[in-house]
Amino acid sequence: MPASYYALPPPIHPPSLHPHTPPYVATSQQVVHPLSTGPTNVPHPSTHASYTSPHAPQAPPIPPPPPLRHLSPPYGPSPSLIYRSTPTATGQLSGPSDGVVGPAPTPQGILGGYADSLNPFERLISHDLLNHLLNPYFEHVFWSNPYPHKPTFYRDIARHREEEPGQEDWTAMVWGMLGLACLLPRHLKRLSVHETQSLLDTCLNQLMSFLGRRDYTSVTHQRLYAIHCTAVVLLRNGHTAKSRELMGSNLFIALQLKLDREVTYTQYEPIEAEMWRRVWWLLYVTDRSGSTCEGARPVLNEALCQGVRLPSCLDDESLELAAQGRRSWESDPSLQSPMWGFYFGCAMWRVAGKVLTMRERDVATPPAPTDILARVAELDMIIEELDELLLDCPPWLSLQVDREIGSPDLTSGGVSTPVNLTAVEQGIGVQQANLWISQLAIRLLACQYRKELVALRWATPEAAALVSTDPRNPDVIPRRTGFREAKLRENEEIFRDDRDHILSTLLRVLQALPIDQIACNSFPGLQKIQHIAATLLRNDESVLAETGEASGRSHKSLSYLQEYVNYLTRLEAMHIERPDSHIKM
């Protein structure tokens, strides 16, 4: 531990003194104590017993006195956070070998920052708290958001890149990473509710202050990721309008940078190009996920960005070796890397992009009845492509959910989490939950649009012309009208069968995985489950309104709905309250 860590900060000179004048030029100076009613005479340092002449031999720095009031959890930093830990090469934290807590400067507030520090992080939070949250970020969040490049990031942390000039984008990126880590369930952060709320407020205020700067001249992928993190955290805390504004502006910037063209990535070094590619796909997935689960209009046109290659399946260490020419660029499916799940996740949302682009085109220009059959056939092929996509994933990423069960019991929150799971095994569970829940949400999107197309076929003026009056055969009208109604009922039954299959499969997925691994997907994961469960309300309410009675299928849907509500309640309970009272918008 460097001795400079415990050194006292340099004295702050009064503005009236000349810069070359020694700091102590008078026998005393008047200082107004914050709690006093008037000035207090402070003796000249030379008359104080602890004063040492500047020409005398320098003694070791004297630690400051202990704080007047000790803040203990849950109102202060946890005891495990008071070590001056540093990240190792593997990204884990290492504390003092003797286990003795040394003296430290008095922390300012609940997060242990030092107001007089020149470091932009330590001015607001302790260095230990920063490192403490980076571990759960890379253990859980990184498996669904594989950014930044982990080895490079920890080297930058070790050399305090945030203190270098012109690194505002990188510093904001770290604040965004901390904000995403704050969204993890409480037991994964090992922080009190008060600490988490205060830290999340700090992260959001720093990010909003960063976004208000106007003195930047270029855009980095760190800036795009910082904006992305800000939008996700704001959305989780109920600031939907501001979140969508940031997401839209982020996509606009990405399009202006031509990230939707593969040729753009050839101008960067291999690692830098891969980071740009990962950020692009994160923004792409965010756009597709929002359009699927929120009903928002998609920003990206699949036809214009389909040429961008999917992200590499190489993990960060192998990527660095390949960039140095020390290994090939071939990916090993047996290597349990976060990039495999990210690769298949992006491939799935690209399939969703086909459905969304097709729907946007048909909404703008409704297809003719003769074209609807071709659309339905195309959708059926897309659904088959989606179902077969995960068959190609590595065996360690697959999830056995084909076993049919009567009624999955989610009251226990699925299987219990083994206590001896490694960080990699926990990350694999996070990716499994993300992949399978996303696949079901996309499949529901395709089935819903297929239902709308078939209904449109029998509701268009061209279809109505088929039942026009025929004076030679007056029985044609009721026969064809009955045929249309039968087709619409058949279409509704097909959709309900598909929906029930999706609902039962999702219940088996939720039962097969520990609830805390599903909770690691944070708000996007909750949003997908809520979107699928909400179809029970949207569709069954209309049936009850028309028939006035509940069928056996409706009773089954109500049973599904009850299980989903109970499960979502347990998921929500694992997260913190929404700390939106001190965020500067």
LUMDO-874427 format. One record per residue (C-alpha): y, z, x; residue number from 1. Coordinates in nm, 2 decimals. Last residue first. Layout:
# LUMDO-874427
(r (Y Z X) NUM)
...
# end
This chain:
# LUMDO-874427
(r (1.54 -1.46 -3.27) 585)
(r (1.56 -1.12 -3.10) 584)
(r (1.24 -0.94 -3.18) 583)
(r (1.29 -0.57 -3.25) 582)
(r (1.14 -0.53 -3.60) 581)
(r (0.86 -0.78 -3.58) 580)
(r (0.58 -0.56 -3.45) 579)
(r (0.29 -0.68 -3.67) 578)
(r (0.03 -0.41 -3.68) 577)
(r (-0.24 -0.43 -3.42) 576)
(r (-0.57 -0.62 -3.45) 575)
(r (-0.92 -0.49 -3.53) 574)
(r (-0.82 -0.42 -3.89) 573)
(r (-0.76 -0.79 -3.95) 572)
(r (-1.12 -0.87 -3.86) 571)
(r (-1.25 -0.60 -4.09) 570)
(r (-1.05 -0.73 -4.38) 569)
(r (-1.16 -1.08 -4.30) 568)
(r (-1.52 -0.96 -4.34) 567)
(r (-1.47 -0.79 -4.67) 566)
(r (-1.28 -1.08 -4.81) 565)
(r (-1.55 -1.32 -4.69) 564)
(r (-1.83 -1.12 -4.85) 563)
(r (-1.64 -1.10 -5.18) 562)
(r (-1.57 -1.47 -5.18) 561)
(r (-1.94 -1.56 -5.12) 560)
(r (-2.04 -1.34 -5.42) 559)
(r (-1.77 -1.50 -5.63) 558)
(r (-1.91 -1.84 -5.53) 557)
(r (-2.26 -1.74 -5.63) 556)
(r (-2.12 -1.62 -5.97) 555)
(r (-1.95 -1.96 -6.00) 554)
(r (-2.27 -2.14 -5.92) 553)
(r (-2.45 -1.95 -6.20) 552)
(r (-2.18 -2.06 -6.44) 551)
(r (-1.86 -1.87 -6.54) 550)
(r (-1.71 -1.96 -6.87) 549)
(r (-1.38 -2.09 -7.00) 548)
(r (-1.49 -2.45 -6.92) 547)
(r (-1.16 -2.59 -6.81) 546)
(r (-0.99 -2.28 -6.67) 545)
(r (-1.32 -2.16 -6.51) 544)
(r (-1.36 -2.49 -6.34) 543)
(r (-1.00 -2.48 -6.21) 542)
(r (-1.05 -2.13 -6.07) 541)
(r (-1.36 -2.24 -5.90) 540)
(r (-1.19 -2.50 -5.69) 539)
(r (-0.89 -2.34 -5.54) 538)
(r (-1.04 -1.99 -5.52) 537)
(r (-1.36 -2.08 -5.34) 536)
(r (-1.17 -2.33 -5.12) 535)
(r (-0.98 -2.02 -4.98) 534)
(r (-1.29 -1.92 -4.79) 533)
(r (-1.27 -2.23 -4.56) 532)
(r (-0.90 -2.18 -4.50) 531)
(r (-0.93 -1.80 -4.44) 530)
(r (-1.21 -1.87 -4.18) 529)
(r (-0.99 -2.12 -4.00) 528)
(r (-0.69 -1.90 -4.01) 527)
(r (-0.87 -1.60 -3.87) 526)
(r (-0.99 -1.81 -3.57) 525)
(r (-0.64 -1.95 -3.51) 524)
(r (-0.49 -1.59 -3.54) 523)
(r (-0.70 -1.43 -3.27) 522)
(r (-1.00 -1.62 -3.12) 521)
(r (-1.10 -1.29 -2.97) 520)
(r (-1.18 -1.16 -3.32) 519)
(r (-1.49 -1.38 -3.32) 518)
(r (-1.61 -1.21 -3.01) 517)
(r (-1.52 -0.87 -3.16) 516)
(r (-1.73 -0.95 -3.47) 515)
(r (-2.05 -1.00 -3.27) 514)
(r (-2.21 -1.34 -3.34) 513)
(r (-2.51 -1.44 -3.56) 512)
(r (-2.36 -1.30 -3.89) 511)
(r (-2.04 -1.49 -3.86) 510)
(r (-2.24 -1.81 -3.79) 509)
(r (-2.47 -1.73 -4.08) 508)
(r (-2.17 -1.69 -4.31) 507)
(r (-2.03 -2.02 -4.18) 506)
(r (-2.35 -2.19 -4.27) 505)
(r (-2.35 -2.05 -4.62) 504)
(r (-1.99 -2.17 -4.67) 503)
(r (-2.05 -2.51 -4.53) 502)
(r (-2.36 -2.56 -4.75) 501)
(r (-2.17 -2.44 -5.05) 500)
(r (-1.89 -2.69 -4.98) 499)
(r (-2.13 -2.98 -4.95) 498)
(r (-2.30 -2.88 -5.28) 497)
(r (-1.96 -2.84 -5.44) 496)
(r (-1.85 -3.18 -5.31) 495)
(r (-2.16 -3.35 -5.45) 494)
(r (-2.11 -3.17 -5.79) 493)
(r (-1.75 -3.29 -5.81) 492)
(r (-1.85 -3.65 -5.74) 491)
(r (-2.11 -3.63 -6.01) 490)
(r (-1.86 -3.50 -6.25) 489)
(r (-1.63 -3.79 -6.17) 488)
(r (-1.91 -4.04 -6.20) 487)
(r (-2.00 -3.90 -6.54) 486)
(r (-1.64 -3.92 -6.66) 485)
(r (-1.63 -4.28 -6.55) 484)
(r (-1.95 -4.37 -6.73) 483)
(r (-1.83 -4.19 -7.04) 482)
(r (-1.52 -4.40 -7.04) 481)
(r (-1.73 -4.71 -6.98) 480)
(r (-1.95 -4.64 -7.28) 479)
(r (-1.66 -4.52 -7.50) 478)
(r (-1.46 -4.85 -7.43) 477)
(r (-1.75 -5.09 -7.44) 476)
(r (-1.85 -5.00 -7.80) 475)
(r (-1.58 -5.22 -7.95) 474)
(r (-1.77 -5.54 -7.83) 473)
(r (-1.60 -5.86 -7.93) 472)
(r (-1.26 -5.70 -7.96) 471)
(r (-1.27 -5.59 -7.59) 470)
(r (-1.01 -5.32 -7.53) 469)
(r (-0.97 -5.23 -7.16) 468)
(r (-1.24 -5.01 -6.99) 467)
(r (-1.24 -5.19 -6.66) 466)
(r (-0.86 -5.20 -6.66) 465)
(r (-0.87 -4.82 -6.60) 464)
(r (-1.04 -4.88 -6.26) 463)
(r (-0.76 -5.11 -6.16) 462)
(r (-0.50 -4.86 -6.28) 461)
(r (-0.65 -4.61 -6.04) 460)
(r (-0.84 -4.30 -6.16) 459)
(r (-1.20 -4.39 -6.10) 458)
(r (-1.15 -4.49 -5.73) 457)
(r (-0.91 -4.21 -5.68) 456)
(r (-1.18 -3.96 -5.76) 455)
(r (-1.40 -4.12 -5.50) 454)
(r (-1.12 -4.10 -5.24) 453)
(r (-1.03 -3.74 -5.33) 452)
(r (-1.40 -3.63 -5.29) 451)
(r (-1.42 -3.80 -4.95) 450)
(r (-1.10 -3.62 -4.85) 449)
(r (-1.25 -3.28 -4.94) 448)
(r (-1.57 -3.36 -4.75) 447)
(r (-1.38 -3.47 -4.44) 446)
(r (-1.16 -3.15 -4.44) 445)
(r (-1.47 -2.94 -4.50) 444)
(r (-1.64 -3.10 -4.20) 443)
(r (-1.33 -3.02 -3.99) 442)
(r (-1.34 -2.65 -4.09) 441)
(r (-1.72 -2.63 -4.03) 440)
(r (-1.67 -2.78 -3.68) 439)
(r (-1.39 -2.54 -3.60) 438)
(r (-1.61 -2.24 -3.70) 437)
(r (-1.89 -2.36 -3.48) 436)
(r (-1.67 -2.43 -3.18) 435)
(r (-1.45 -2.12 -3.18) 434)
(r (-1.74 -1.88 -3.25) 433)
(r (-1.95 -2.04 -2.97) 432)
(r (-1.65 -2.03 -2.74) 431)
(r (-1.59 -1.66 -2.79) 430)
(r (-1.96 -1.59 -2.74) 429)
(r (-1.95 -1.78 -2.41) 428)
(r (-1.66 -1.56 -2.30) 427)
(r (-1.86 -1.25 -2.37) 426)
(r (-2.15 -1.38 -2.17) 425)
(r (-1.91 -1.47 -1.88) 424)
(r (-1.75 -1.12 -1.89) 423)
(r (-2.09 -0.97 -1.87) 422)
(r (-2.26 -0.81 -2.17) 421)
(r (-2.41 -0.47 -2.10) 420)
(r (-2.27 -0.29 -2.41) 419)
(r (-2.45 -0.52 -2.65) 418)
(r (-2.22 -0.61 -2.94) 417)
(r (-2.37 -0.54 -3.28) 416)
(r (-2.49 -0.83 -3.49) 415)
(r (-2.28 -0.94 -3.78) 414)
(r (-1.99 -0.73 -3.92) 413)
(r (-2.21 -0.47 -4.08) 412)
(r (-2.10 -0.56 -4.43) 411)
(r (-2.17 -0.92 -4.34) 410)
(r (-2.50 -0.95 -4.51) 409)
(r (-2.61 -1.31 -4.53) 408)
(r (-2.74 -1.40 -4.87) 407)
(r (-3.07 -1.58 -4.91) 406)
(r (-3.14 -1.69 -4.55) 405)
(r (-3.18 -2.04 -4.41) 404)
(r (-3.25 -2.06 -4.04) 403)
(r (-3.03 -2.34 -3.90) 402)
(r (-2.78 -2.11 -3.73) 401)
(r (-2.91 -2.12 -3.37) 400)
(r (-2.60 -2.14 -3.15) 399)
(r (-2.56 -2.38 -2.86) 398)
(r (-2.34 -2.30 -2.56) 397)
(r (-2.63 -2.19 -2.33) 396)
(r (-2.81 -2.51 -2.42) 395)
(r (-2.53 -2.73 -2.29) 394)
(r (-2.36 -2.94 -2.57) 393)
(r (-2.51 -3.27 -2.68) 392)
(r (-2.62 -3.14 -3.02) 391)
(r (-2.27 -3.02 -3.08) 390)
(r (-2.15 -3.37 -3.16) 389)
(r (-2.43 -3.46 -3.40) 388)
(r (-2.27 -3.30 -3.70) 387)
(r (-1.93 -3.45 -3.62) 386)
(r (-2.07 -3.80 -3.58) 385)
(r (-2.25 -3.76 -3.91) 384)
(r (-1.93 -3.66 -4.08) 383)
(r (-1.75 -3.95 -3.92) 382)
(r (-2.02 -4.19 -4.05) 381)
(r (-1.98 -4.05 -4.40) 380)
(r (-1.60 -4.09 -4.37) 379)
(r (-1.65 -4.46 -4.28) 378)
(r (-1.87 -4.51 -4.58) 377)
(r (-1.61 -4.35 -4.81) 376)
(r (-1.34 -4.57 -4.67) 375)
(r (-1.55 -4.88 -4.72) 374)
(r (-1.61 -4.78 -5.08) 373)
(r (-1.23 -4.72 -5.12) 372)
(r (-1.15 -5.07 -5.01) 371)
(r (-1.26 -5.24 -5.33) 370)
(r (-1.07 -4.98 -5.54) 369)
(r (-0.75 -5.07 -5.35) 368)
(r (-0.62 -4.82 -5.09) 367)
(r (-0.32 -4.61 -5.15) 366)
(r (-0.04 -4.69 -4.90) 365)
(r (0.14 -4.39 -4.77) 364)
(r (-0.13 -4.15 -4.88) 363)
(r (-0.40 -4.39 -4.75) 362)
(r (-0.24 -4.40 -4.40) 361)
(r (-0.20 -4.03 -4.38) 360)
(r (-0.56 -3.98 -4.49) 359)
(r (-0.69 -4.22 -4.22) 358)
(r (-0.49 -4.04 -3.96) 357)
(r (-0.62 -3.70 -4.07) 356)
(r (-0.98 -3.82 -4.07) 355)
(r (-0.96 -3.98 -3.73) 354)
(r (-0.77 -3.68 -3.59) 353)
(r (-1.06 -3.45 -3.71) 352)
(r (-1.29 -3.65 -3.48) 351)
(r (-1.04 -3.58 -3.20) 350)
(r (-1.06 -3.22 -3.30) 349)
(r (-1.43 -3.23 -3.23) 348)
(r (-1.39 -3.39 -2.88) 347)
(r (-1.12 -3.13 -2.80) 346)
(r (-1.37 -2.85 -2.88) 345)
(r (-1.64 -3.02 -2.69) 344)
(r (-1.43 -3.02 -2.37) 343)
(r (-1.30 -2.67 -2.42) 342)
(r (-1.65 -2.54 -2.46) 341)
(r (-1.75 -2.71 -2.13) 340)
(r (-1.43 -2.60 -1.96) 339)
(r (-1.51 -2.24 -1.99) 338)
(r (-1.78 -2.28 -1.73) 337)
(r (-2.14 -2.17 -1.75) 336)
(r (-2.28 -2.40 -1.49) 335)
(r (-2.61 -2.55 -1.62) 334)
(r (-2.42 -2.86 -1.75) 333)
(r (-2.32 -2.95 -1.39) 332)
(r (-2.01 -3.17 -1.39) 331)
(r (-1.98 -3.46 -1.14) 330)
(r (-1.65 -3.47 -0.95) 329)
(r (-1.83 -3.44 -0.62) 328)
(r (-1.78 -3.16 -0.37) 327)
(r (-1.57 -3.08 -0.06) 326)
(r (-1.31 -3.36 -0.11) 325)
(r (-1.02 -3.11 -0.14) 324)
(r (-0.97 -3.21 -0.51) 323)
(r (-1.34 -3.16 -0.57) 322)
(r (-1.32 -2.81 -0.42) 321)
(r (-1.03 -2.72 -0.64) 320)
(r (-1.20 -2.85 -0.95) 319)
(r (-1.51 -2.66 -0.85) 318)
(r (-1.31 -2.33 -0.85) 317)
(r (-1.13 -2.41 -1.17) 316)
(r (-1.44 -2.51 -1.37) 315)
(r (-1.54 -2.87 -1.39) 314)
(r (-1.58 -3.01 -1.75) 313)
(r (-1.28 -3.24 -1.72) 312)
(r (-1.04 -3.28 -2.01) 311)
(r (-1.09 -3.57 -2.25) 310)
(r (-0.94 -3.90 -2.15) 309)
(r (-0.62 -4.02 -2.32) 308)
(r (-0.68 -4.36 -2.48) 307)
(r (-0.69 -4.22 -2.84) 306)
(r (-0.32 -4.14 -2.82) 305)
(r (-0.16 -4.42 -3.02) 304)
(r (-0.44 -4.47 -3.28) 303)
(r (-0.47 -4.10 -3.34) 302)
(r (-0.11 -4.07 -3.45) 301)
(r (0.03 -3.73 -3.35) 300)
(r (0.26 -3.53 -3.58) 299)
(r (0.02 -3.43 -3.84) 298)
(r (0.17 -3.31 -4.18) 297)
(r (0.09 -2.95 -4.24) 296)
(r (-0.19 -2.86 -4.48) 295)
(r (-0.23 -2.52 -4.31) 294)
(r (-0.60 -2.54 -4.21) 293)
(r (-0.64 -2.91 -4.12) 292)
(r (-0.29 -3.00 -4.03) 291)
(r (-0.24 -2.69 -3.82) 290)
(r (-0.57 -2.74 -3.64) 289)
(r (-0.49 -3.10 -3.56) 288)
(r (-0.14 -3.02 -3.42) 287)
(r (-0.28 -2.72 -3.22) 286)
(r (-0.57 -2.93 -3.09) 285)
(r (-0.32 -3.19 -2.96) 284)
(r (-0.10 -2.92 -2.80) 283)
(r (-0.39 -2.77 -2.62) 282)
(r (-0.51 -3.12 -2.53) 281)
(r (-0.17 -3.20 -2.37) 280)
(r (-0.17 -2.87 -2.18) 279)
(r (-0.52 -2.94 -2.04) 278)
(r (-0.41 -3.29 -1.93) 277)
(r (-0.10 -3.16 -1.75) 276)
(r (-0.32 -2.90 -1.58) 275)
(r (-0.57 -3.17 -1.48) 274)
(r (-0.30 -3.38 -1.33) 273)
(r (-0.17 -3.09 -1.12) 272)
(r (-0.52 -3.03 -0.99) 271)
(r (-0.58 -3.40 -0.91) 270)
(r (-0.23 -3.47 -0.76) 269)
(r (0.00 -3.64 -1.01) 268)
(r (0.10 -4.00 -1.07) 267)
(r (-0.24 -4.10 -1.23) 266)
(r (-0.18 -3.86 -1.53) 265)
(r (0.08 -4.09 -1.69) 264)
(r (-0.17 -4.38 -1.70) 263)
(r (-0.37 -4.20 -1.97) 262)
(r (-0.09 -4.23 -2.22) 261)
(r (-0.03 -3.95 -2.48) 260)
(r (0.14 -3.75 -2.21) 259)
(r (0.42 -3.99 -2.22) 258)
(r (0.68 -3.73 -2.11) 257)
(r (0.87 -3.81 -2.43) 256)
(r (0.55 -3.76 -2.62) 255)
(r (0.50 -3.42 -2.47) 254)
(r (0.87 -3.33 -2.55) 253)
(r (0.81 -3.42 -2.91) 252)
(r (0.49 -3.22 -2.92) 251)
(r (0.68 -2.91 -2.79) 250)
(r (0.96 -2.97 -3.04) 249)
(r (0.71 -2.97 -3.33) 248)
(r (0.54 -2.66 -3.20) 247)
(r (0.87 -2.48 -3.16) 246)
(r (0.99 -2.56 -3.51) 245)
(r (0.65 -2.47 -3.65) 244)
(r (0.67 -2.12 -3.49) 243)
(r (1.03 -2.07 -3.61) 242)
(r (0.93 -2.15 -3.97) 241)
(r (0.61 -1.93 -3.96) 240)
(r (0.77 -1.61 -3.82) 239)
(r (0.48 -1.40 -3.96) 238)
(r (0.37 -1.21 -3.65) 237)
(r (0.08 -1.44 -3.58) 236)
(r (0.30 -1.74 -3.61) 235)
(r (0.55 -1.60 -3.36) 234)
(r (0.27 -1.53 -3.11) 233)
(r (0.14 -1.89 -3.14) 232)
(r (0.48 -2.04 -3.11) 231)
(r (0.57 -1.84 -2.81) 230)
(r (0.24 -1.93 -2.64) 229)
(r (0.31 -2.30 -2.70) 228)
(r (0.66 -2.27 -2.56) 227)
(r (0.53 -2.10 -2.25) 226)
(r (0.26 -2.37 -2.22) 225)
(r (0.52 -2.65 -2.23) 224)
(r (0.73 -2.47 -1.97) 223)
(r (0.44 -2.42 -1.74) 222)
(r (0.36 -2.80 -1.78) 221)
(r (0.70 -2.86 -1.62) 220)
(r (1.01 -3.01 -1.78) 219)
(r (1.31 -3.11 -1.57) 218)
(r (1.69 -3.04 -1.55) 217)
(r (1.71 -2.68 -1.66) 216)
(r (2.05 -2.51 -1.72) 215)
(r (2.04 -2.48 -2.09) 214)
(r (1.86 -2.15 -2.13) 213)
(r (1.78 -2.04 -2.49) 212)
(r (1.41 -2.09 -2.45) 211)
(r (1.41 -1.83 -2.17) 210)
(r (1.58 -1.57 -2.39) 209)
(r (1.32 -1.64 -2.66) 208)
(r (1.05 -1.59 -2.41) 207)
(r (1.20 -1.27 -2.27) 206)
(r (1.24 -1.13 -2.63) 205)
(r (0.89 -1.23 -2.72) 204)
(r (0.74 -1.06 -2.42) 203)
(r (0.94 -0.74 -2.46) 202)
(r (0.85 -0.71 -2.83) 201)
(r (0.49 -0.77 -2.74) 200)
(r (0.50 -0.50 -2.48) 199)
(r (0.66 -0.25 -2.71) 198)
(r (0.41 -0.32 -2.99) 197)
(r (0.12 -0.30 -2.74) 196)
(r (0.24 0.03 -2.59) 195)
(r (0.29 0.19 -2.93) 194)
(r (-0.05 0.07 -3.05) 193)
(r (-0.22 0.22 -2.75) 192)
(r (-0.36 0.00 -2.48) 191)
(r (-0.72 -0.06 -2.38) 190)
(r (-0.67 -0.44 -2.42) 189)
(r (-1.02 -0.51 -2.54) 188)
(r (-1.03 -0.21 -2.78) 187)
(r (-0.71 -0.32 -2.94) 186)
(r (-0.82 -0.66 -3.05) 185)
(r (-0.65 -0.94 -2.87) 184)
(r (-0.30 -1.04 -2.98) 183)
(r (-0.14 -0.87 -2.68) 182)
(r (-0.32 -1.10 -2.45) 181)
(r (-0.14 -1.39 -2.61) 180)
(r (0.19 -1.23 -2.53) 179)
(r (0.09 -1.15 -2.17) 178)
(r (0.01 -1.52 -2.13) 177)
(r (0.35 -1.61 -2.27) 176)
(r (0.52 -1.37 -2.03) 175)
(r (0.33 -1.54 -1.75) 174)
(r (0.45 -1.89 -1.87) 173)
(r (0.81 -1.76 -1.88) 172)
(r (0.78 -1.67 -1.51) 171)
(r (0.64 -2.01 -1.42) 170)
(r (0.93 -2.18 -1.61) 169)
(r (1.19 -1.95 -1.44) 168)
(r (1.06 -2.04 -1.10) 167)
(r (1.38 -2.19 -0.96) 166)
(r (1.44 -1.93 -0.70) 165)
(r (1.15 -1.72 -0.58) 164)
(r (1.09 -1.37 -0.72) 163)
(r (0.84 -1.50 -0.99) 162)
(r (0.63 -1.64 -0.71) 161)
(r (0.53 -1.28 -0.61) 160)
(r (0.30 -1.38 -0.32) 159)
(r (0.00 -1.22 -0.49) 158)
(r (0.09 -1.36 -0.83) 157)
(r (0.11 -1.71 -0.69) 156)
(r (-0.23 -1.68 -0.53) 155)
(r (-0.36 -1.54 -0.86) 154)
(r (-0.23 -1.85 -1.04) 153)
(r (-0.37 -2.10 -0.79) 152)
(r (-0.72 -1.96 -0.82) 151)
(r (-0.69 -1.95 -1.21) 150)
(r (-0.55 -2.29 -1.28) 149)
(r (-0.34 -2.20 -1.59) 148)
(r (-0.47 -2.26 -1.86) 147)
(r (-0.82 -2.27 -2.01) 146)
(r (-0.70 -2.17 -2.37) 145)
(r (-1.03 -2.10 -2.56) 144)
(r (-1.22 -1.93 -2.27) 143)
(r (-0.89 -1.83 -2.11) 142)
(r (-0.82 -1.59 -2.40) 141)
(r (-1.12 -1.37 -2.34) 140)
(r (-1.19 -1.28 -1.97) 139)
(r (-0.89 -1.45 -1.83) 138)
(r (-0.65 -1.28 -2.07) 137)
(r (-0.85 -0.95 -2.06) 136)
(r (-0.79 -0.94 -1.68) 135)
(r (-0.43 -1.04 -1.69) 134)
(r (-0.34 -0.74 -1.91) 133)
(r (-0.41 -0.48 -1.64) 132)
(r (-0.23 -0.68 -1.38) 131)
(r (0.09 -0.67 -1.57) 130)
(r (0.04 -0.31 -1.66) 129)
(r (-0.01 -0.23 -1.30) 128)
(r (0.31 -0.41 -1.20) 127)
(r (0.50 -0.19 -1.44) 126)
(r (0.70 -0.35 -1.72) 125)
(r (1.07 -0.44 -1.76) 124)
(r (1.23 -0.47 -1.42) 123)
(r (0.88 -0.50 -1.27) 122)
(r (0.84 -0.84 -1.43) 121)
(r (1.17 -1.00 -1.32) 120)
(r (1.14 -0.84 -0.97) 119)
(r (1.48 -0.73 -0.84) 118)
(r (1.41 -0.37 -0.95) 117)
(r (1.70 -0.15 -1.06) 116)
(r (1.57 -0.11 -1.42) 115)
(r (1.23 -0.01 -1.32) 114)
(r (0.95 -0.08 -1.57) 113)
(r (0.70 0.18 -1.69) 112)
(r (0.61 0.02 -2.02) 111)
(r (0.71 0.33 -2.23) 110)
(r (1.06 0.36 -2.10) 109)
(r (1.20 0.34 -1.75) 108)
(r (0.94 0.45 -1.50) 107)
(r (1.04 0.70 -1.24) 106)
(r (0.95 0.57 -0.90) 105)
(r (0.60 0.64 -0.77) 104)
(r (0.42 0.93 -0.61) 103)
(r (0.06 0.87 -0.52) 102)
(r (-0.24 0.89 -0.74) 101)
(r (-0.55 0.97 -0.54) 100)
(r (-0.86 0.76 -0.60) 99)
(r (-0.94 0.74 -0.23) 98)
(r (-0.99 0.36 -0.24) 97)
(r (-0.67 0.29 -0.42) 96)
(r (-0.71 0.03 -0.70) 95)
(r (-0.85 -0.31 -0.70) 94)
(r (-0.80 -0.55 -1.00) 93)
(r (-1.02 -0.85 -1.07) 92)
(r (-0.90 -1.21 -1.02) 91)
(r (-1.19 -1.31 -0.80) 90)
(r (-0.97 -1.33 -0.49) 89)
(r (-0.84 -0.98 -0.56) 88)
(r (-0.56 -0.89 -0.78) 87)
(r (-0.34 -0.59 -0.67) 86)
(r (-0.33 -0.24 -0.81) 85)
(r (-0.04 0.00 -0.76) 84)
(r (-0.22 0.27 -0.96) 83)
(r (-0.06 0.41 -1.28) 82)
(r (-0.25 0.19 -1.53) 81)
(r (-0.56 0.40 -1.56) 80)
(r (-0.36 0.70 -1.69) 79)
(r (-0.25 0.49 -1.99) 78)
(r (0.12 0.41 -2.00) 77)
(r (0.32 0.62 -2.24) 76)
(r (0.34 0.72 -2.61) 75)
(r (-0.03 0.69 -2.69) 74)
(r (-0.09 0.80 -2.42) 73)
(r (0.11 1.03 -2.19) 72)
(r (0.48 1.03 -2.12) 71)
(r (0.58 1.29 -1.86) 70)
(r (0.93 1.41 -1.89) 69)
(r (1.17 1.49 -1.60) 68)
(r (1.01 1.23 -1.38) 67)
(r (0.89 1.33 -1.04) 66)
(r (1.15 1.34 -0.76) 65)
(r (1.19 1.03 -0.55) 64)
(r (0.96 0.96 -0.26) 63)
(r (1.12 1.00 0.09) 62)
(r (1.11 0.70 0.31) 61)
(r (0.95 0.76 0.65) 60)
(r (1.21 0.87 0.91) 59)
(r (1.45 0.63 1.08) 58)
(r (1.57 0.75 1.41) 57)
(r (1.94 0.85 1.40) 56)
(r (2.21 0.60 1.40) 55)
(r (2.24 0.58 1.02) 54)
(r (2.29 0.95 1.02) 53)
(r (2.05 1.14 0.79) 52)
(r (2.16 1.32 0.47) 51)
(r (1.90 1.56 0.32) 50)
(r (2.11 1.87 0.37) 49)
(r (2.42 1.72 0.20) 48)
(r (2.75 1.75 0.39) 47)
(r (2.71 1.40 0.54) 46)
(r (2.63 1.26 0.19) 45)
(r (2.98 1.35 0.07) 44)
(r (2.97 1.59 -0.22) 43)
(r (2.94 1.46 -0.58) 42)
(r (3.22 1.59 -0.81) 41)
(r (3.13 1.56 -1.17) 40)
(r (3.33 1.37 -1.43) 39)
(r (3.36 1.48 -1.79) 38)
(r (3.17 1.55 -2.11) 37)
(r (2.82 1.54 -1.96) 36)
(r (2.51 1.37 -2.10) 35)
(r (2.55 1.03 -1.93) 34)
(r (2.68 1.19 -1.61) 33)
(r (3.02 1.07 -1.51) 32)
(r (3.05 1.04 -1.13) 31)
(r (3.36 1.13 -0.93) 30)
(r (3.35 1.08 -0.56) 29)
(r (3.35 1.32 -0.27) 28)
(r (3.44 1.34 0.09) 27)
(r (3.55 0.98 0.09) 26)
(r (3.43 0.67 0.26) 25)
(r (3.07 0.67 0.16) 24)
(r (2.95 0.31 0.09) 23)
(r (3.08 0.18 0.43) 22)
(r (3.35 -0.08 0.37) 21)
(r (3.24 -0.44 0.43) 20)
(r (3.22 -0.53 0.06) 19)
(r (3.56 -0.36 0.00) 18)
(r (3.53 -0.08 -0.25) 17)
(r (3.67 -0.11 -0.61) 16)
(r (3.34 -0.24 -0.75) 15)
(r (3.17 0.09 -0.68) 14)
(r (2.87 0.05 -0.45) 13)
(r (2.52 0.06 -0.59) 12)
(r (2.30 0.24 -0.34) 11)
(r (1.99 0.06 -0.21) 10)
(r (1.67 0.14 -0.40) 9)
(r (1.46 0.43 -0.26) 8)
(r (1.15 0.33 -0.07) 7)
(r (0.81 0.40 -0.24) 6)
(r (0.71 0.04 -0.25) 5)
(r (0.85 -0.02 0.10) 4)
(r (0.57 0.18 0.24) 3)
(r (0.33 -0.10 0.16) 2)
(r (0.00 0.00 0.00) 1)
# end
